[in-house]
Amino acid sequence: MLPGTSPVACFLAGTGAARSGAQPVTVTMAYGSEKRTWLEEQLKLFAATSPRTAAGHPIQVEAKAMGSGEAQQAVLDQRKAARAWLQHLRSREVQEQALRLGFRPAVPLRNQDPSNPFNRLGPYGLQLDLPPAAPSPDGAIVRNLLSMWTRIVPRTP
């Protein structure tokens, strides 16, 4: 068993992946240890559905029991780590590398680099900045669309 994982998580790690040969997608979650019995029951029920992504990869859940203070600190640490990762991805150097590979920049970035496909292909109509396709609908419209959709489209089990 992996350190810090529950027996259920280890059980789930073996489901689906061996059968299909597809690499599993793992969702890792922390939970308050006082909820262990309930969560393990939910994990078993979820695993029994043989969940898969749209691409056919098995989905497994790794659950780690923590005290509530420890879980709160883990969330804060993960948030800080995610912000550091995003800061790195948005850095000028990384964005310039992404431009050379043909990605649109995630932050405003213009340069005169001839390898930048937006500079090279600009005369043919490739634009760095795209105008919004349509304004965002207001909440009432979205609610009505969802309501109509659920009446028309049958739910799949």
LINFEN-V137196 format. One record per pair of residues at least 24 apart in sequence whose ideal C-beta (glycine too) atoms are under 8 Angstrom apart, sorted by the first residue. I is the first residue (numbers start at 1). GAP is how many residues later the second one is. Records with the same first field share a line. If there is no record, write none. Layout:
I=GAP ; GAP
//
This chain:
2=60
4=60
5=57 ; 58 ; 59
6=30 ; 34 ; 37 ; 57 ; 58 ; 59
8=32 ; 35 ; 36 ; 39 ; 55
9=34 ; 51 ; 52 ; 53 ; 54 ; 55
11=36
12=31 ; 35 ; 48 ; 49 ; 50
13=47 ; 49
15=32 ; 35 ; 43 ; 45
16=34 ; 35 ; 36 ; 42 ; 43 ; 44
17=41 ; 43
19=39
20=36 ; 38
22=33 ; 34 ; 35 ; 36
23=34
24=33 ; 34 ; 35 ; 36
25=28 ; 32 ; 33 ; 34 ; 35
26=33 ; 34 ; 35 ; 36
27=32 ; 33 ; 34 ; 35
28=33 ; 34 ; 35 ; 36
29=32 ; 33 ; 34 ; 35
30=33 ; 34 ; 35 ; 36 ; 40 ; 41 ; 44 ; 45
31=32 ; 33 ; 34 ; 35 ; 40
32=33 ; 34 ; 35 ; 36 ; 39
33=32 ; 33 ; 34
36=29
39=24
104=24 ; 26
//
